[in-house]
């Protein structure tokens, strides 16, 4: 009789545990639901997928007090162009598929000062940035690309779902997505750079951040860089000539 009671108790416990496991969401379900929530916060899903280029313009402010202007363009399938002007110096950084470089020149007369060819790691990081710009929270479309659910954390009083987007080669972006609204509250990249988005600019029904503040460590301590965008344009592709490597 005692054995029978134990057997019934074990069976009841097993049924209870099965019910709890069945009722709990899997990591895959949480990831899928969070992606839908975050994309819906930005705008229509089909419209997000139809974007071919994003063109940001605005100001650039370093914690050192240096102030300048910046233009940042992401263009499908795998192009990126940044033009930053600070004082009398212009920096132009370009990714064109598997090639990347930076040129420095004087603003007053465009006289070239120097040129730097990106190493393979820098190329991979820039390619990941382009995928992130157009992925809008979807799984990275690259070999070994995946999304990992890391749990929940509070960011400035908001409960967030933490997802890490892996692009392979040790490159990842960790996003803290508001569990209620889908808004990104914090981003952390694989180099430890922290990003916070502020405000919004709505373009054709799609939300983009009005300001991006990044914080990173240097030999002299923590530094910040602030991008304040005055305009965002989509589907205004730059000509191919803007992505051609200049002659040395």
N, C-alpha and C positions, 0 to 999 in steps of 0.2 A: 504493500500500500504506500509505503514511504517512497519507494522507487517511482511509483506511478505519479505521485505528487511532484517529485523532482522533474520528471519528464514533462509534465504539463506546464510547470513553471518555466522550464527551459524553452518550450515551444512558444509560450506567451511572450517571453523576452525576445525570442527570435523574430516573432511577428512584429513586435513593437519596433525593434531596430530596423527591420526591413521597411516599415512604414516611414520612419524618420529619414532613412536614406533615400527612399523614393520621393519624399516630399522636398528634399533639399535640392537646390539648383546645382548643376555641375559647373565646373569652371568654364567649359565651352558655352553653356547657356548664358552665364553671366557676361562673358566676352561678347557674345552675339547681341544680347540685349543692350549692353553698354555702347557698342558701336552704333546701333540704331538710334539710341538716345542722343549720342553726341553728334551724329550726322543730322538728325532732325533739328537740333539746336541751331546748326549753321544754315540750313535751308533744305530745299527739295533735293532728294537723293539723286534723281536723274540729272538734274541741273549741275550738281557737284561733279558728276562723272563726265559731263560734257565740256568742262572747262579745259582749254588748251594752253592758256597762259595766264599768269598773274603778275601784275606790274605795280609794285609799291613805290611811292615817292614820299620823301619826308626829310626830317632832320635827324642828326646823329649827335648824341651828347655823351661824352666820357666823364667818369667821376673825377678825372683830372681837371675838368673844366673845358677841355677842347670841344669845340662845337663845329659841326659841318652839315653837309647835305648827303643824302643817300638815295640811290635808286636800286631796287632789287627786282630782278625779273626771273621767274621760273617759267620754262616753256617746254612743252612735250616735244619729243619723247624723253629727252635727257639733256636739257640745256639749262644753264643758269648764268646770269650776268649781274654783277654788282659794280656800281660806280659810286665811290665815296670821295667827297672833296672836303678837305680840312686845311684851312689856310691857303697856301699857294701850291698845294700838292694834291694831285688826283691819283686815286688808286682804282684800277679796273681789273676785276677778277672774273674769269670766265671758265665755265665748264661746257665742253662740247662733246657729249657722249663719253669717250674714254680719254679725252685730252683736257688739260686744265692748266691755267697760267694766270699770273698777275703782272700787270705792267704799272709802273709809276712814272708820272710825267708832271711837268710844270703846268699849272692852270693857265698862266698868262699867254703862253705860246705853244702849248702841247709838245714841248721838247721832251723826248724820252729820257728818263733818268736811269731806269734799270728794269729788268724783267726776271721773273722767277717762274720756272716750270714746276708744276706740282708733282710730288712723289705719288706712288700708287696708293698709299693710305689716304692722303688728302683727296685723291680722286674718288675713292670709295665713300668717304664721308660726305662729299658734295653730292654724289649720286644718291646716297641715302636721304639727303635733304630734299632733293627733287622728288623722290618717291613719296616722302612725307607730305610735301606741299600739295601733291595731287591725289594722295591716297585717301585723305579725309577720314582717317581712323580705320580704314580697311587694313587687312593683313598685308605686309610688305610683299610686293610681287617680285621676289628674288629668291635664288637658291638659299635654303636654310632660313628663309623669312618665317617668322612666327610671332604670335602674340601670347604673352603669359599673364595670367591673372595673379596679382600679388597680394590681394586682400583689400581692406578698406583703411583709410586714414583721414584724419581731420586736417583741413587746410583753411586757416583763417575763419574757423567756425563753421565750415561746410564739410559734410561727410562726402568723401570722394572714393571712387572705385579706382584702384591703381592698376594700370595696364602697362606692360613693358613691350615695346615694339622692337623686335630683333631683326637686323638686316644682315646678319652674318659678319664674319671677320671682326667680332668684338664690338660692333657698332650698334647702339641701341638708344631708344628714346623712351623715357618713362613718363607717362601722362597720368595726372591726377584729375579725374573727370567727376564733376559734381553728380552725385547719385540721383539728385532730384531733377536737375535741369539739363544736364549733359554738357555744361560749359567746362572748358579746361581751366582748372584753377592753378595748376603748376605743371611745369615740364622740367625734366632733368635728363641731360644727355650722358653718354658713356664716359665723357671726360670730366663730369662733375659740374658742368655749367648749368645754372638754374635759370629758368625763364618764367616770367609772370606776364600775362596779358591784361591790358586795361582798356576799357571802353570798346566801342565798336564803330565800324564803318560798314554800312549796308550797300552792296552793289548788286543791282538786279535781283534783289531778294536774298542774297547770300551775305552772311555775317563774316567780317574780317576784323581782327583786332586793330584798334586805333593806336595803341602803344604797346611795345614789347620791351621789357626791362630784363636784361641778363646780368647775372652775377657770377664772377669767376675768380679763381685764386691765382695770384701772381707771386713773384719773389718778394714783392713789397707789401703783400697782403691782399685782402679782398678788394676787387674793383667792380664797377658797374658800367654798363653800356646801355643807353636808352635810345630806342628807335621810336620816333613819334611820326606817324604817317599822316600826311595831308591829303593823299588821294590813293585809291586802289582801282585799277582797271583790269578787266578780265577779257580774254579772247582777243587781245590786240597784239598779235604776234610780231616780234621784231624780225627784220630781214636776216637772212642767213649770214650776210656780211658782218653782222655784229658779233658773230660767234667764230670768226676766222682768226686763227693765231697770226699775229703780226710778224713780219720778218725781223729777226734780231738786228 
